[in-house]
């Protein structure tokens, strides 16, 4: 009898853990970047490539745009 209750308890705990893992894995946050930031700053998540030159850096984004950053 004790072994059965112990097994049932373990199954319930594993079910709760699986449910929590699923909920944590599917939780997504929205893009919280304000409009003023979008107009003035480069979103580094979109940078796909860069080229370092003598006094600056070229950044290439996934939408085809590019930026030059002078040091």
N, C-alpha and C positions, 0 to 999 in steps of 0.2 A: 504494500500500500504506500509506504513512504517513497519507494522508488518510483512509483507511478506519479505521485504528486511532484516529485523532483523533476521528472521528465516533462510533465505538463508545464511546470514553472519555467524550465529552460526553453521550451518551445515558445511560450508567451514572450519571454524576454528577447529571444532571437527575432520574433515577429516585430516587436516594438523597435528594436535596433534597425531592422531592415526598413521599416516605415520611416524612421527618422533619417536614415541615410538617403532614402529616395527623396524625401522632402528637401533636404539640404542640397542634394545634387541638382534638383530642378529649380531651385530658387535663382532668379536672375534679377540683376539690378538694371534700372534704366539709365540712359545717358543723362547725367545730371549737369553737363557742361552748359553754362549760361550763354546766351546769344552774344554778349559783349566779348566773351572769351573766344568764341568761334571766329569772330571777325579779326581779332588781334593776335592770335597765337596759332601755331601749327600743331595739329593733333598728331603727336608722335606715334600713335597707334597705326596711322595710315602710311608711315614712311616705309618704303620697301627697299630702298638702296641709298647709298651716300657715296660721295667722292670727296676726298680730302685734297685740297690744293694748298699752295704755299701760305696764303693768308686768309683762308676761309674754308667753307664746307658747302657742298652742293647736296641738297636733300631732294630725293625723288619720291613722290607719293603714288599710291595705287590708282589714283584717278587721272594720272598723266601730268599733273602739275609738278612744278619744281621750285625750289627756293634756294637762294644763296645766302649763307650766313657768314658775315665778315667778322673775323676775330680781332 
